Amino acid sequence: MGKTTILVVEDDLHLMEGIRDILQINGYEVLTATNGIAGLDVLKAQPVPPDLIVSDIMMPRMDGYDFFHAVRSVESWVAIPFIFLTAKGEREDIKRGKRMGAEDYVVKPFDADDLLVAVSAKLNRKKELDKVWQSEVSGIKHNILTILNHELRTPLTYVVAYADMLHRDADDLSVDDMRTFLRGMNTGATRLRRMVENFILLVELETGEAQATFAWRCHLINDFTSLLWVVRDKYLEFAQERDVTVEVEIEEDLPPVKADNEYLSAALECLVDNAIKFTEEPGGVVIMRAYTENGNVCLSVADQGRGIPEHELQHIFESFYQINRERYEDQGAGAGLAIVEGIVRLHGGTIAIDSTFGQGSTFVLYLPIADEDLDD
């Protein structure tokens, strides 16, 4: 690993040389510039950004404040720690710099220890933050690889294995065998399709693309009967395979909400899919409801599944978050609840969960009642 690199921007040549010498003696690689514009030129010329910037405030052509703004406006430089050099007694400089987000100050005149302590503290803090960030990235990579390993391999096994048997043994198979194999292939293909669709929707929600789609596609909706029953029918076969009954309860004369039917359907599908999947005991019941409460139309999905431990509740809406993946191999890709939360947010609503570990969960989507005179 190369030396730690520090950019020093100071218009007083004698002071700049003194700072450079102090830092170099202590093992740092030092770049120098005499004003903000020259400092930007030095930054642009580096294949890798420096680890720290030490900059004077009062400089010709471009002062330290403008230089700081210019550095922070470039994405690849945003994370570089910044130390300002300021004259003794210039308290307003310190206040202004803190408001801007500068990490630290060294007040002139200073001795070598003052400078080195500030530099060392900022670099150590940066290392700590980088370590945390790398750990988070590693965790995300691990989750994605786990998801791809299981969630892609399992449905692909259905498709490939049954297709191979059909190809190899077609002449010897009965019609019932062929139907069984085709159902298996369809199960795998459907699971793959849903996973891909969920990933695409999650990307749209997290990048903001879904906001534009919602803006031109939303309209007044009050036919919650069709909305819930279409979702229920879509998961009827899956529920029967798991020996789960899906019931629908809809309050009469529900008021309208301003909504996107496709997005609401996607949110409900994620909740119903989870509810059926996590209802492990045969004969379980999943209940979909639509009702009003406190100026909202509420859409809820309740199950009799394994429930969610209390300490996990604060994380369940995070993308790719999964509860005890090592133990439970049926969780899916971990995108469903992040999608639900994003869709509810699009609609200006909120989501609540009531869950008891070992007994089941109820998710409730609160959607604001719309003015019936509102134009579609």
GILINRA-V558049 format. One record per residue. N is the residue number from 1. OMEGA is omega as a letter, one per 20 degrees, with the letter a starting at -180 (* if undefined). NEAR is the number of other C-alpha atoms within 8 Angstrom. Layout:
# GILINRA-V558049
n=N omega=OMEGA near=NEAR
n=N omega=OMEGA near=NEAR
This chain:
# GILINRA-V558049
n=1 omega=a near=2
n=2 omega=r near=3
n=3 omega=r near=7
n=4 omega=a near=9
n=5 omega=r near=11
n=6 omega=r near=13
n=7 omega=r near=13
n=8 omega=r near=14
n=9 omega=a near=15
n=10 omega=a near=14
n=11 omega=r near=11
n=12 omega=a near=7
n=13 omega=a near=8
n=14 omega=r near=6
n=15 omega=r near=8
n=16 omega=r near=13
n=17 omega=r near=8
n=18 omega=r near=8
n=19 omega=r near=9
n=20 omega=a near=11
n=21 omega=r near=8
n=22 omega=a near=9
n=23 omega=a near=12
n=24 omega=r near=10
n=25 omega=a near=7
n=26 omega=r near=6
n=27 omega=r near=8
n=28 omega=r near=11
n=29 omega=a near=10
n=30 omega=r near=11
n=31 omega=a near=9
n=32 omega=r near=12
n=33 omega=a near=13
n=34 omega=r near=12
n=35 omega=a near=15
n=36 omega=a near=15
n=37 omega=r near=9
n=38 omega=r near=9
n=39 omega=r near=14
n=40 omega=r near=11
n=41 omega=r near=8
n=42 omega=r near=11
n=43 omega=a near=9
n=44 omega=a near=7
n=45 omega=a near=6
n=46 omega=r near=8
n=47 omega=r near=5
n=48 omega=a near=4
n=49 omega=r near=9
n=50 omega=a near=12
n=51 omega=a near=10
n=52 omega=r near=14
n=53 omega=r near=13
n=54 omega=a near=12
n=55 omega=r near=12
n=56 omega=r near=13
n=57 omega=a near=11
n=58 omega=a near=7
n=59 omega=r near=13
n=60 omega=r near=7
n=61 omega=r near=7
n=62 omega=a near=10
n=63 omega=a near=13
n=64 omega=r near=14
n=65 omega=r near=8
n=66 omega=r near=9
n=67 omega=r near=13
n=68 omega=r near=9
n=69 omega=a near=8
n=70 omega=r near=9
n=71 omega=a near=10
n=72 omega=r near=9
n=73 omega=a near=8
n=74 omega=a near=8
n=75 omega=a near=6
n=76 omega=r near=6
n=77 omega=a near=10
n=78 omega=a near=9
n=79 omega=a near=5
n=80 omega=r near=10
n=81 omega=a near=12
n=82 omega=r near=12
n=83 omega=r near=15
n=84 omega=r near=14
n=85 omega=a near=12
n=86 omega=a near=14
n=87 omega=a near=8
n=88 omega=r near=7
n=89 omega=a near=4
n=90 omega=a near=8
n=91 omega=a near=6
n=92 omega=r near=6
n=93 omega=a near=9
n=94 omega=r near=10
n=95 omega=a near=8
n=96 omega=r near=8
n=97 omega=r near=11
n=98 omega=r near=9
n=99 omega=r near=7
n=100 omega=r near=6
n=101 omega=r near=6
n=102 omega=a near=11
n=103 omega=a near=9
n=104 omega=r near=9
n=105 omega=r near=10
n=106 omega=a near=12
n=107 omega=r near=9
n=108 omega=i near=8
n=109 omega=a near=6
n=110 omega=r near=8
n=111 omega=a near=6
n=112 omega=a near=7
n=113 omega=r near=6
n=114 omega=a near=9
n=115 omega=a near=10
n=116 omega=r near=9
n=117 omega=r near=8
n=118 omega=a near=12
n=119 omega=a near=10
n=120 omega=a near=8
n=121 omega=a near=8
n=122 omega=r near=12
n=123 omega=r near=11
n=124 omega=r near=8
n=125 omega=r near=8
n=126 omega=r near=9
n=127 omega=r near=8
n=128 omega=a near=8
n=129 omega=r near=8
n=130 omega=r near=8
n=131 omega=r near=8
n=132 omega=a near=8
n=133 omega=r near=8
n=134 omega=r near=8
n=135 omega=r near=8
n=136 omega=r near=8
n=137 omega=r near=8
n=138 omega=r near=8
n=139 omega=r near=8
n=140 omega=r near=9
n=141 omega=a near=8
n=142 omega=r near=8
n=143 omega=a near=9
n=144 omega=r near=9
n=145 omega=r near=8
n=146 omega=r near=8
n=147 omega=a near=11
n=148 omega=a near=9
n=149 omega=a near=8
n=150 omega=a near=8
n=151 omega=r near=10
n=152 omega=a near=10
n=153 omega=a near=9
n=154 omega=r near=9
n=155 omega=r near=13
n=156 omega=r near=11
n=157 omega=r near=9
n=158 omega=a near=12
n=159 omega=a near=13
n=160 omega=a near=9
n=161 omega=a near=8
n=162 omega=r near=12
n=163 omega=r near=10
n=164 omega=r near=8
n=165 omega=r near=9
n=166 omega=a near=11
n=167 omega=a near=7
n=168 omega=a near=6
n=169 omega=a near=8
n=170 omega=a near=9
n=171 omega=a near=4
n=172 omega=a near=5
n=173 omega=r near=10
n=174 omega=r near=6
n=175 omega=r near=6
n=176 omega=r near=7
n=177 omega=r near=8
n=178 omega=r near=11
n=179 omega=r near=8
n=180 omega=a near=8
n=181 omega=a near=11
n=182 omega=r near=9
n=183 omega=r near=8
n=184 omega=r near=11
n=185 omega=a near=13
n=186 omega=r near=9
n=187 omega=r near=10
n=188 omega=a near=14
n=189 omega=r near=11
n=190 omega=r near=8
n=191 omega=r near=9
n=192 omega=a near=11
n=193 omega=a near=8
n=194 omega=r near=8
n=195 omega=r near=9
n=196 omega=r near=8
n=197 omega=r near=8
n=198 omega=r near=11
n=199 omega=r near=9
n=200 omega=r near=8
n=201 omega=r near=10
n=202 omega=r near=11
n=203 omega=r near=8
n=204 omega=r near=10
n=205 omega=a near=13
n=206 omega=r near=8
n=207 omega=a near=7
n=208 omega=a near=8
n=209 omega=a near=9
n=210 omega=r near=10
n=211 omega=r near=9
n=212 omega=r near=8
n=213 omega=r near=8
n=214 omega=a near=11
n=215 omega=a near=7
n=216 omega=a near=6
n=217 omega=a near=7
n=218 omega=r near=11
n=219 omega=r near=9
n=220 omega=r near=12
n=221 omega=r near=10
n=222 omega=r near=8
n=223 omega=a near=6
n=224 omega=r near=10
n=225 omega=r near=7
n=226 omega=a near=7
n=227 omega=a near=10
n=228 omega=a near=12
n=229 omega=r near=9
n=230 omega=r near=8
n=231 omega=r near=11
n=232 omega=a near=11
n=233 omega=a near=8
n=234 omega=a near=7
n=235 omega=a near=10
n=236 omega=a near=9
n=237 omega=r near=8
n=238 omega=r near=8
n=239 omega=r near=12
n=240 omega=r near=9
n=241 omega=a near=7
n=242 omega=a near=10
n=243 omega=r near=9
n=244 omega=r near=14
n=245 omega=r near=10
n=246 omega=a near=11
n=247 omega=a near=8
n=248 omega=r near=10
n=249 omega=a near=8
n=250 omega=r near=9
n=251 omega=a near=9
n=252 omega=r near=4
n=253 omega=r near=4
n=254 omega=r near=10
n=255 omega=a near=8
n=256 omega=r near=12
n=257 omega=r near=12
n=258 omega=a near=12
n=259 omega=r near=11
n=260 omega=a near=10
n=261 omega=a near=9
n=262 omega=r near=6
n=263 omega=r near=8
n=264 omega=r near=10
n=265 omega=r near=11
n=266 omega=r near=9
n=267 omega=r near=12
n=268 omega=r near=12
n=269 omega=r near=9
n=270 omega=a near=12
n=271 omega=a near=13
n=272 omega=r near=12
n=273 omega=r near=9
n=274 omega=a near=9
n=275 omega=r near=14
n=276 omega=a near=14
n=277 omega=a near=10
n=278 omega=r near=8
n=279 omega=a near=15
n=280 omega=a near=9
n=281 omega=r near=6
n=282 omega=r near=8
n=283 omega=r near=7
n=284 omega=a near=13
n=285 omega=r near=11
n=286 omega=a near=15
n=287 omega=r near=12
n=288 omega=a near=13
n=289 omega=r near=12
n=290 omega=a near=12
n=291 omega=r near=10
n=292 omega=r near=10
n=293 omega=r near=7
n=294 omega=r near=4
n=295 omega=r near=7
n=296 omega=r near=10
n=297 omega=a near=16
n=298 omega=r near=13
n=299 omega=a near=11
n=300 omega=r near=12
n=301 omega=a near=15
n=302 omega=r near=12
n=303 omega=r near=14
n=304 omega=a near=13
n=305 omega=a near=15
n=306 omega=r near=12
n=307 omega=a near=12
n=308 omega=r near=12
n=309 omega=a near=9
n=310 omega=a near=8
n=311 omega=r near=5
n=312 omega=a near=9
n=313 omega=a near=8
n=314 omega=a near=6
n=315 omega=a near=7
n=316 omega=r near=11
n=317 omega=r near=9
n=318 omega=r near=9
n=319 omega=r near=8
n=320 omega=r near=11
n=321 omega=a near=10
n=322 omega=a near=8
n=323 omega=r near=7
n=324 omega=a near=6
n=325 omega=a near=8
n=326 omega=a near=5
n=327 omega=a near=5
n=328 omega=a near=8
n=329 omega=a near=7
n=330 omega=a near=5
n=331 omega=a near=10
n=332 omega=a near=8
n=333 omega=a near=9
n=334 omega=a near=11
n=335 omega=a near=14
n=336 omega=a near=11
n=337 omega=r near=13
n=338 omega=r near=14
n=339 omega=r near=14
n=340 omega=a near=13
n=341 omega=r near=11
n=342 omega=r near=10
n=343 omega=r near=12
n=344 omega=r near=14
n=345 omega=r near=9
n=346 omega=a near=9
n=347 omega=a near=9
n=348 omega=a near=8
n=349 omega=r near=11
n=350 omega=r near=10
n=351 omega=r near=10
n=352 omega=r near=8
n=353 omega=r near=8
n=354 omega=a near=7
n=355 omega=r near=12
n=356 omega=a near=11
n=357 omega=a near=10
n=358 omega=a near=8
n=359 omega=r near=10
n=360 omega=a near=15
n=361 omega=r near=15
n=362 omega=r near=11
n=363 omega=a near=12
n=364 omega=r near=11
n=365 omega=r near=12
n=366 omega=a near=13
n=367 omega=a near=13
n=368 omega=r near=11
n=369 omega=a near=11
n=370 omega=r near=10
n=371 omega=a near=6
n=372 omega=r near=6
n=373 omega=a near=4
n=374 omega=r near=7
n=375 omega=r near=4
n=376 omega=* near=5
